[in-house]
Amino acid sequence: MIFKVTYQVTKTRNPKREDTQALYVEAESAVAARKLVEENTPYNIEFVQPVEGKHLAYEQKNPDFKLTEF
């Protein structure tokens, strides 16, 4: 399953909505997706959301859509 992970680039600053970024990762569960990102990046994870069906099709239309592999 594909998950959209929204995050802040640094853990030292307070989160701002304007600075929130997203990456997409394939994992078996939201917990596994969070663990992958935590182990391989210094990011402050805000939210992990499953993306499937029409939502996935919509996200794939975005030119910035790319699955992140660790």
PyMOL Python script that loads the backbone (N, CA, C, O; Angstrom):
from pymol import cmd

cmd.read_pdbstr("""\
ATOM      1  N   MET A   1       0.841  -1.167   0.000  1.00  0.00           N
ATOM      2  CA  MET A   1       0.000   0.000   0.000  1.00  0.00           C
ATOM      3  C   MET A   1       0.894   1.241   0.000  1.00  0.00           C
ATOM      4  O   MET A   1       2.004   1.219   0.532  1.00  0.00           O
ATOM      5  N   ILE A   2       0.407   2.297  -0.590  1.00  0.00           N
ATOM      6  CA  ILE A   2       1.142   3.552  -0.646  1.00  0.00           C
ATOM      7  C   ILE A   2       0.627   4.499   0.435  1.00  0.00           C
ATOM      8  O   ILE A   2      -0.578   4.625   0.649  1.00  0.00           O
ATOM      9  N   PHE A   3       1.566   5.161   1.112  1.00  0.00           N
ATOM     10  CA  PHE A   3       1.228   6.100   2.169  1.00  0.00           C
ATOM     11  C   PHE A   3       1.820   7.464   1.854  1.00  0.00           C
ATOM     12  O   PHE A   3       2.937   7.573   1.348  1.00  0.00           O
ATOM     13  N   LYS A   4       1.055   8.497   2.163  1.00  0.00           N
ATOM     14  CA  LYS A   4       1.524   9.874   2.049  1.00  0.00           C
ATOM     15  C   LYS A   4       1.962  10.298   3.446  1.00  0.00           C
ATOM     16  O   LYS A   4       1.183  10.263   4.398  1.00  0.00           O
ATOM     17  N   VAL A   5       3.226  10.699   3.545  1.00  0.00           N
ATOM     18  CA  VAL A   5       3.791  11.109   4.825  1.00  0.00           C
ATOM     19  C   VAL A   5       4.043  12.607   4.767  1.00  0.00           C
ATOM     20  O   VAL A   5       4.863  13.068   3.973  1.00  0.00           O
ATOM     21  N   THR A   6       3.350  13.365   5.596  1.00  0.00           N
ATOM     22  CA  THR A   6       3.604  14.806   5.656  1.00  0.00           C
ATOM     23  C   THR A   6       4.567  15.058   6.803  1.00  0.00           C
ATOM     24  O   THR A   6       4.480  14.443   7.865  1.00  0.00           O
ATOM     25  N   TYR A   7       5.493  15.988   6.555  1.00  0.00           N
ATOM     26  CA  TYR A   7       6.563  16.192   7.520  1.00  0.00           C
ATOM     27  C   TYR A   7       7.126  17.600   7.464  1.00  0.00           C
ATOM     28  O   TYR A   7       6.881  18.356   6.524  1.00  0.00           O
ATOM     29  N   GLN A   8       7.890  17.930   8.502  1.00  0.00           N
ATOM     30  CA  GLN A   8       8.696  19.143   8.559  1.00  0.00           C
ATOM     31  C   GLN A   8      10.144  18.692   8.374  1.00  0.00           C
ATOM     32  O   GLN A   8      10.523  17.623   8.851  1.00  0.00           O
ATOM     33  N   VAL A   9      10.939  19.484   7.697  1.00  0.00           N
ATOM     34  CA  VAL A   9      12.309  19.103   7.393  1.00  0.00           C
ATOM     35  C   VAL A   9      13.171  18.983   8.650  1.00  0.00           C
ATOM     36  O   VAL A   9      14.100  18.176   8.685  1.00  0.00           O
ATOM     37  N   THR A  10      12.879  19.758   9.656  1.00  0.00           N
ATOM     38  CA  THR A  10      13.700  19.749  10.870  1.00  0.00           C
ATOM     39  C   THR A  10      12.847  19.511  12.114  1.00  0.00           C
ATOM     40  O   THR A  10      11.668  19.865  12.158  1.00  0.00           O
ATOM     41  N   LYS A  11      13.459  18.916  13.102  1.00  0.00           N
ATOM     42  CA  LYS A  11      12.761  18.677  14.371  1.00  0.00           C
ATOM     43  C   LYS A  11      12.996  19.807  15.367  1.00  0.00           C
ATOM     44  O   LYS A  11      12.368  19.837  16.426  1.00  0.00           O
ATOM     45  N   THR A  12      13.886  20.730  15.043  1.00  0.00           N
ATOM     46  CA  THR A  12      14.256  21.763  16.007  1.00  0.00           C
ATOM     47  C   THR A  12      13.356  22.993  15.961  1.00  0.00           C
ATOM     48  O   THR A  12      13.324  23.752  16.930  1.00  0.00           O
ATOM     49  N   ARG A  13      12.629  23.215  14.880  1.00  0.00           N
ATOM     50  CA  ARG A  13      11.738  24.373  14.773  1.00  0.00           C
ATOM     51  C   ARG A  13      10.289  23.957  14.966  1.00  0.00           C
ATOM     52  O   ARG A  13       9.920  22.808  14.725  1.00  0.00           O
ATOM     53  N   ASN A  14       9.487  24.895  15.397  1.00  0.00           N
ATOM     54  CA  ASN A  14       8.053  24.639  15.507  1.00  0.00           C
ATOM     55  C   ASN A  14       7.467  24.407  14.122  1.00  0.00           C
ATOM     56  O   ASN A  14       7.846  25.089  13.170  1.00  0.00           O
ATOM     57  N   PRO A  15       6.553  23.457  13.997  1.00  0.00           N
ATOM     58  CA  PRO A  15       5.943  23.196  12.695  1.00  0.00           C
ATOM     59  C   PRO A  15       5.120  24.389  12.194  1.00  0.00           C
ATOM     60  O   PRO A  15       4.416  25.040  12.966  1.00  0.00           O
ATOM     61  N   LYS A  16       5.221  24.660  10.905  1.00  0.00           N
ATOM     62  CA  LYS A  16       4.400  25.671  10.242  1.00  0.00           C
ATOM     63  C   LYS A  16       3.727  25.006   9.055  1.00  0.00           C
ATOM     64  O   LYS A  16       4.360  24.241   8.327  1.00  0.00           O
ATOM     65  N   ARG A  17       2.481  25.286   8.862  1.00  0.00           N
ATOM     66  CA  ARG A  17       1.747  24.702   7.749  1.00  0.00           C
ATOM     67  C   ARG A  17       2.413  25.013   6.414  1.00  0.00           C
ATOM     68  O   ARG A  17       2.446  24.171   5.517  1.00  0.00           O
ATOM     69  N   GLU A  18       2.939  26.218   6.288  1.00  0.00           N
ATOM     70  CA  GLU A  18       3.555  26.641   5.031  1.00  0.00           C
ATOM     71  C   GLU A  18       4.815  25.840   4.698  1.00  0.00           C
ATOM     72  O   GLU A  18       5.200  25.748   3.533  1.00  0.00           O
ATOM     73  N   ASP A  19       5.450  25.265   5.706  1.00  0.00           N
ATOM     74  CA  ASP A  19       6.685  24.515   5.504  1.00  0.00           C
ATOM     75  C   ASP A  19       6.472  23.008   5.416  1.00  0.00           C
ATOM     76  O   ASP A  19       7.431  22.256   5.246  1.00  0.00           O
ATOM     77  N   THR A  20       5.230  22.565   5.530  1.00  0.00           N
ATOM     78  CA  THR A  20       4.938  21.136   5.474  1.00  0.00           C
ATOM     79  C   THR A  20       5.218  20.593   4.084  1.00  0.00           C
ATOM     80  O   THR A  20       4.822  21.184   3.080  1.00  0.00           O
ATOM     81  N   GLN A  21       5.905  19.461   4.041  1.00  0.00           N
ATOM     82  CA  GLN A  21       6.208  18.796   2.787  1.00  0.00           C
ATOM     83  C   GLN A  21       5.662  17.381   2.840  1.00  0.00           C
ATOM     84  O   GLN A  21       5.252  16.908   3.900  1.00  0.00           O
ATOM     85  N   ALA A  22       5.656  16.705   1.699  1.00  0.00           N
ATOM     86  CA  ALA A  22       5.111  15.348   1.658  1.00  0.00           C
ATOM     87  C   ALA A  22       6.011  14.440   0.835  1.00  0.00           C
ATOM     88  O   ALA A  22       6.678  14.868  -0.108  1.00  0.00           O
ATOM     89  N   LEU A  23       6.005  13.183   1.223  1.00  0.00           N
ATOM     90  CA  LEU A  23       6.649  12.156   0.426  1.00  0.00           C
ATOM     91  C   LEU A  23       5.736  10.946   0.418  1.00  0.00           C
ATOM     92  O   LEU A  23       4.866  10.802   1.278  1.00  0.00           O
ATOM     93  N   TYR A  24       5.939  10.088  -0.551  1.00  0.00           N
ATOM     94  CA  TYR A  24       5.112   8.897  -0.706  1.00  0.00           C
ATOM     95  C   TYR A  24       5.999   7.677  -0.557  1.00  0.00           C
ATOM     96  O   TYR A  24       7.084   7.607  -1.134  1.00  0.00           O
ATOM     97  N   VAL A  25       5.532   6.726   0.218  1.00  0.00           N
ATOM     98  CA  VAL A  25       6.322   5.529   0.487  1.00  0.00           C
ATOM     99  C   VAL A  25       5.416   4.306   0.423  1.00  0.00           C
ATOM    100  O   VAL A  25       4.245   4.367   0.799  1.00  0.00           O
ATOM    101  N   GLU A  26       5.963   3.205  -0.052  1.00  0.00           N
ATOM    102  CA  GLU A  26       5.207   1.961  -0.106  1.00  0.00           C
ATOM    103  C   GLU A  26       5.591   1.114   1.103  1.00  0.00           C
ATOM    104  O   GLU A  26       6.772   0.872   1.352  1.00  0.00           O
ATOM    105  N   ALA A  27       4.587   0.666   1.848  1.00  0.00           N
ATOM    106  CA  ALA A  27       4.816  -0.139   3.039  1.00  0.00           C
ATOM    107  C   ALA A  27       3.580  -0.988   3.319  1.00  0.00           C
ATOM    108  O   ALA A  27       2.523  -0.795   2.719  1.00  0.00           O
ATOM    109  N   GLU A  28       3.739  -1.925   4.238  1.00  0.00           N
ATOM    110  CA  GLU A  28       2.629  -2.820   4.579  1.00  0.00           C
ATOM    111  C   GLU A  28       1.587  -2.159   5.462  1.00  0.00           C
ATOM    112  O   GLU A  28       0.412  -2.521   5.414  1.00  0.00           O
ATOM    113  N   SER A  29       2.014  -1.177   6.282  1.00  0.00           N
ATOM    114  CA  SER A  29       1.084  -0.516   7.193  1.00  0.00           C
ATOM    115  C   SER A  29       1.578   0.903   7.469  1.00  0.00           C
ATOM    116  O   SER A  29       2.701   1.262   7.117  1.00  0.00           O
ATOM    117  N   ALA A  30       0.723   1.699   8.102  1.00  0.00           N
ATOM    118  CA  ALA A  30       1.104   3.062   8.467  1.00  0.00           C
ATOM    119  C   ALA A  30       2.256   3.042   9.464  1.00  0.00           C
ATOM    120  O   ALA A  30       3.132   3.906   9.418  1.00  0.00           O
ATOM    121  N   VAL A  31       2.260   2.073  10.354  1.00  0.00           N
ATOM    122  CA  VAL A  31       3.336   1.956  11.345  1.00  0.00           C
ATOM    123  C   VAL A  31       4.659   1.658  10.637  1.00  0.00           C
ATOM    124  O   VAL A  31       5.687   2.245  10.972  1.00  0.00           O
ATOM    125  N   ALA A  32       4.636   0.758   9.671  1.00  0.00           N
ATOM    126  CA  ALA A  32       5.846   0.420   8.912  1.00  0.00           C
ATOM    127  C   ALA A  32       6.329   1.615   8.101  1.00  0.00           C
ATOM    128  O   ALA A  32       7.534   1.845   7.994  1.00  0.00           O
ATOM    129  N   ALA A  33       5.397   2.378   7.528  1.00  0.00           N
ATOM    130  CA  ALA A  33       5.766   3.567   6.754  1.00  0.00           C
ATOM    131  C   ALA A  33       6.428   4.602   7.654  1.00  0.00           C
ATOM    132  O   ALA A  33       7.452   5.179   7.288  1.00  0.00           O
ATOM    133  N   ARG A  34       5.855   4.840   8.822  1.00  0.00           N
ATOM    134  CA  ARG A  34       6.433   5.789   9.784  1.00  0.00           C
ATOM    135  C   ARG A  34       7.835   5.336  10.190  1.00  0.00           C
ATOM    136  O   ARG A  34       8.759   6.146  10.251  1.00  0.00           O
ATOM    137  N   LYS A  35       7.987   4.058  10.463  1.00  0.00           N
ATOM    138  CA  LYS A  35       9.286   3.525  10.884  1.00  0.00           C
ATOM    139  C   LYS A  35      10.330   3.708   9.785  1.00  0.00           C
ATOM    140  O   LYS A  35      11.463   4.095  10.073  1.00  0.00           O
ATOM    141  N   LEU A  36       9.968   3.439   8.533  1.00  0.00           N
ATOM    142  CA  LEU A  36      10.888   3.630   7.410  1.00  0.00           C
ATOM    143  C   LEU A  36      11.392   5.066   7.334  1.00  0.00           C
ATOM    144  O   LEU A  36      12.589   5.306   7.177  1.00  0.00           O
ATOM    145  N   VAL A  37      10.477   6.010   7.447  1.00  0.00           N
ATOM    146  CA  VAL A  37      10.848   7.423   7.343  1.00  0.00           C
ATOM    147  C   VAL A  37      11.673   7.842   8.558  1.00  0.00           C
ATOM    148  O   VAL A  37      12.667   8.553   8.408  1.00  0.00           O
ATOM    149  N   GLU A  38      11.285   7.421   9.740  1.00  0.00           N
ATOM    150  CA  GLU A  38      12.025   7.789  10.952  1.00  0.00           C
ATOM    151  C   GLU A  38      13.455   7.259  10.929  1.00  0.00           C
ATOM    152  O   GLU A  38      14.381   7.948  11.357  1.00  0.00           O
ATOM    153  N   GLU A  39      13.638   6.040  10.431  1.00  0.00           N
ATOM    154  CA  GLU A  39      14.965   5.429  10.422  1.00  0.00           C
ATOM    155  C   GLU A  39      15.884   5.998   9.347  1.00  0.00           C
ATOM    156  O   GLU A  39      17.106   5.924   9.479  1.00  0.00           O
ATOM    157  N   ASN A  40      15.315   6.560   8.292  1.00  0.00           N
ATOM    158  CA  ASN A  40      16.124   6.973   7.152  1.00  0.00           C
ATOM    159  C   ASN A  40      16.190   8.475   6.900  1.00  0.00           C
ATOM    160  O   ASN A  40      16.853   8.913   5.960  1.00  0.00           O
ATOM    161  N   THR A  41      15.513   9.271   7.727  1.00  0.00           N
ATOM    162  CA  THR A  41      15.521  10.719   7.544  1.00  0.00           C
ATOM    163  C   THR A  41      15.557  11.435   8.894  1.00  0.00           C
ATOM    164  O   THR A  41      15.254  10.828   9.921  1.00  0.00           O
ATOM    165  N   PRO A  42      15.920  12.706   8.901  1.00  0.00           N
ATOM    166  CA  PRO A  42      15.866  13.492  10.135  1.00  0.00           C
ATOM    167  C   PRO A  42      14.541  14.258  10.272  1.00  0.00           C
ATOM    168  O   PRO A  42      14.445  15.175  11.088  1.00  0.00           O
ATOM    169  N   TYR A  43      13.530  13.895   9.491  1.00  0.00           N
ATOM    170  CA  TYR A  43      12.289  14.650   9.413  1.00  0.00           C
ATOM    171  C   TYR A  43      11.423  14.514  10.664  1.00  0.00           C
ATOM    172  O   TYR A  43      11.478  13.511  11.375  1.00  0.00           O
ATOM    173  N   ASN A  44      10.629  15.545  10.908  1.00  0.00           N
ATOM    174  CA  ASN A  44       9.623  15.547  11.961  1.00  0.00           C
ATOM    175  C   ASN A  44       8.290  15.155  11.307  1.00  0.00           C
ATOM    176  O   ASN A  44       7.653  15.978  10.651  1.00  0.00           O
ATOM    177  N   ILE A  45       7.885  13.931  11.485  1.00  0.00           N
ATOM    178  CA  ILE A  45       6.685  13.406  10.823  1.00  0.00           C
ATOM    179  C   ILE A  45       5.443  13.974  11.489  1.00  0.00           C
ATOM    180  O   ILE A  45       5.300  13.925  12.711  1.00  0.00           O
ATOM    181  N   GLU A  46       4.544  14.515  10.669  1.00  0.00           N
ATOM    182  CA  GLU A  46       3.291  15.059  11.172  1.00  0.00           C
ATOM    183  C   GLU A  46       2.144  14.062  11.047  1.00  0.00           C
ATOM    184  O   GLU A  46       1.357  13.891  11.978  1.00  0.00           O
ATOM    185  N   PHE A  47       2.053  13.398   9.877  1.00  0.00           N
ATOM    186  CA  PHE A  47       0.884  12.567   9.613  1.00  0.00           C
ATOM    187  C   PHE A  47       1.228  11.514   8.571  1.00  0.00           C
ATOM    188  O   PHE A  47       1.950  11.794   7.614  1.00  0.00           O
ATOM    189  N   VAL A  48       0.712  10.302   8.755  1.00  0.00           N
ATOM    190  CA  VAL A  48       0.870   9.222   7.785  1.00  0.00           C
ATOM    191  C   VAL A  48      -0.525   8.807   7.349  1.00  0.00           C
ATOM    192  O   VAL A  48      -1.358   8.427   8.172  1.00  0.00           O
ATOM    193  N   GLN A  49      -0.772   8.885   6.046  1.00  0.00           N
ATOM    194  CA  GLN A  49      -2.116   8.664   5.522  1.00  0.00           C
ATOM    195  C   GLN A  49      -2.083   7.657   4.368  1.00  0.00           C
ATOM    196  O   GLN A  49      -1.291   7.821   3.441  1.00  0.00           O
ATOM    197  N   PRO A  50      -2.929   6.617   4.406  1.00  0.00           N
ATOM    198  CA  PRO A  50      -2.982   5.686   3.265  1.00  0.00           C
ATOM    199  C   PRO A  50      -3.595   6.388   2.049  1.00  0.00           C
ATOM    200  O   PRO A  50      -4.520   7.191   2.172  1.00  0.00           O
ATOM    201  N   VAL A  51      -3.056   6.061   0.885  1.00  0.00           N
ATOM    202  CA  VAL A  51      -3.545   6.660  -0.354  1.00  0.00           C
ATOM    203  C   VAL A  51      -3.885   5.512  -1.299  1.00  0.00           C
ATOM    204  O   VAL A  51      -3.022   4.706  -1.647  1.00  0.00           O
ATOM    205  N   GLU A  52      -5.158   5.445  -1.713  1.00  0.00           N
ATOM    206  CA  GLU A  52      -5.576   4.380  -2.621  1.00  0.00           C
ATOM    207  C   GLU A  52      -6.771   4.832  -3.452  1.00  0.00           C
ATOM    208  O   GLU A  52      -7.404   5.844  -3.152  1.00  0.00           O
ATOM    209  N   GLY A  53      -7.064   4.086  -4.477  1.00  0.00           N
ATOM    210  CA  GLY A  53      -8.221   4.367  -5.325  1.00  0.00           C
ATOM    211  C   GLY A  53      -8.152   5.713  -6.014  1.00  0.00           C
ATOM    212  O   GLY A  53      -7.122   6.075  -6.582  1.00  0.00           O
ATOM    213  N   LYS A  54      -9.255   6.459  -5.967  1.00  0.00           N
ATOM    214  CA  LYS A  54      -9.331   7.762  -6.628  1.00  0.00           C
ATOM    215  C   LYS A  54      -8.368   8.772  -6.016  1.00  0.00           C
ATOM    216  O   LYS A  54      -7.839   9.638  -6.713  1.00  0.00           O
ATOM    217  N   HIS A  55      -8.147   8.656  -4.723  1.00  0.00           N
ATOM    218  CA  HIS A  55      -7.201   9.558  -4.063  1.00  0.00           C
ATOM    219  C   HIS A  55      -5.791   9.340  -4.619  1.00  0.00           C
ATOM    220  O   HIS A  55      -5.071  10.306  -4.871  1.00  0.00           O
ATOM    221  N   LEU A  56      -5.395   8.091  -4.812  1.00  0.00           N
ATOM    222  CA  LEU A  56      -4.089   7.782  -5.380  1.00  0.00           C
ATOM    223  C   LEU A  56      -4.003   8.294  -6.818  1.00  0.00           C
ATOM    224  O   LEU A  56      -2.982   8.860  -7.210  1.00  0.00           O
ATOM    225  N   ALA A  57      -5.045   8.104  -7.595  1.00  0.00           N
ATOM    226  CA  ALA A  57      -5.052   8.587  -8.977  1.00  0.00           C
ATOM    227  C   ALA A  57      -4.882  10.101  -9.013  1.00  0.00           C
ATOM    228  O   ALA A  57      -4.162  10.627  -9.862  1.00  0.00           O
ATOM    229  N   TYR A  58      -5.535  10.796  -8.104  1.00  0.00           N
ATOM    230  CA  TYR A  58      -5.414  12.252  -8.025  1.00  0.00           C
ATOM    231  C   TYR A  58      -3.984  12.656  -7.665  1.00  0.00           C
ATOM    232  O   TYR A  58      -3.411  13.544  -8.297  1.00  0.00           O
ATOM    233  N   GLU A  59      -3.409  12.009  -6.654  1.00  0.00           N
ATOM    234  CA  GLU A  59      -2.049  12.332  -6.226  1.00  0.00           C
ATOM    235  C   GLU A  59      -1.040  12.056  -7.344  1.00  0.00           C
ATOM    236  O   GLU A  59      -0.070  12.799  -7.494  1.00  0.00           O
ATOM    237  N   GLN A  60      -1.258  11.000  -8.128  1.00  0.00           N
ATOM    238  CA  GLN A  60      -0.331  10.647  -9.200  1.00  0.00           C
ATOM    239  C   GLN A  60      -0.332  11.668 -10.333  1.00  0.00           C
ATOM    240  O   GLN A  60       0.622  11.726 -11.108  1.00  0.00           O
ATOM    241  N   LYS A  61      -1.376  12.465 -10.440  1.00  0.00           N
ATOM    242  CA  LYS A  61      -1.432  13.514 -11.466  1.00  0.00           C
ATOM    243  C   LYS A  61      -0.513  14.684 -11.139  1.00  0.00           C
ATOM    244  O   LYS A  61      -0.146  15.455 -12.026  1.00  0.00           O
ATOM    245  N   ASN A  62      -0.138  14.819  -9.859  1.00  0.00           N
ATOM    246  CA  ASN A  62       0.755  15.883  -9.428  1.00  0.00           C
ATOM    247  C   ASN A  62       2.155  15.612  -9.989  1.00  0.00           C
ATOM    248  O   ASN A  62       2.671  14.506  -9.828  1.00  0.00           O
ATOM    249  N   PRO A  63       2.774  16.589 -10.639  1.00  0.00           N
ATOM    250  CA  PRO A  63       4.110  16.357 -11.205  1.00  0.00           C
ATOM    251  C   PRO A  63       5.169  16.052 -10.149  1.00  0.00           C
ATOM    252  O   PRO A  63       6.224  15.519 -10.491  1.00  0.00           O
ATOM    253  N   ASP A  64       4.926  16.372  -8.879  1.00  0.00           N
ATOM    254  CA  ASP A  64       5.883  16.100  -7.816  1.00  0.00           C
ATOM    255  C   ASP A  64       5.717  14.709  -7.213  1.00  0.00           C
ATOM    256  O   ASP A  64       6.473  14.329  -6.318  1.00  0.00           O
ATOM    257  N   PHE A  65       4.728  13.940  -7.697  1.00  0.00           N
ATOM    258  CA  PHE A  65       4.484  12.603  -7.158  1.00  0.00           C
ATOM    259  C   PHE A  65       5.642  11.679  -7.532  1.00  0.00           C
ATOM    260  O   PHE A  65       5.980  11.524  -8.705  1.00  0.00           O
ATOM    261  N   LYS A  66       6.237  11.073  -6.511  1.00  0.00           N
ATOM    262  CA  LYS A  66       7.317  10.119  -6.720  1.00  0.00           C
ATOM    263  C   LYS A  66       7.408   9.243  -5.485  1.00  0.00           C
ATOM    264  O   LYS A  66       7.433   9.749  -4.363  1.00  0.00           O
ATOM    265  N   LEU A  67       7.458   7.940  -5.681  1.00  0.00           N
ATOM    266  CA  LEU A  67       7.621   7.029  -4.548  1.00  0.00           C
ATOM    267  C   LEU A  67       9.047   7.139  -4.030  1.00  0.00           C
ATOM    268  O   LEU A  67      10.000   7.062  -4.806  1.00  0.00           O
ATOM    269  N   THR A  68       9.194   7.315  -2.745  1.00  0.00           N
ATOM    270  CA  THR A  68      10.510   7.392  -2.120  1.00  0.00           C
ATOM    271  C   THR A  68      10.921   5.989  -1.703  1.00  0.00           C
ATOM    272  O   THR A  68      10.166   5.270  -1.048  1.00  0.00           O
ATOM    273  N   GLU A  69      12.124   5.617  -2.091  1.00  0.00           N
ATOM    274  CA  GLU A  69      12.653   4.296  -1.719  1.00  0.00           C
ATOM    275  C   GLU A  69      13.811   4.465  -0.769  1.00  0.00           C
ATOM    276  O   GLU A  69      14.680   5.312  -0.978  1.00  0.00           O
ATOM    277  N   PHE A  70      13.828   3.662   0.274  1.00  0.00           N
ATOM    278  CA  PHE A  70      14.918   3.710   1.248  1.00  0.00           C
ATOM    279  C   PHE A  70      15.738   2.450   1.160  1.00  0.00           C
ATOM    280  O   PHE A  70      16.709   2.293   1.900  1.00  0.00           O
TER     281      PHE A  70
END
""", "prot")
cmd.dss("prot")
cmd.show_as("cartoon", "prot")
cmd.util.cbc("prot")
cmd.orient("prot")
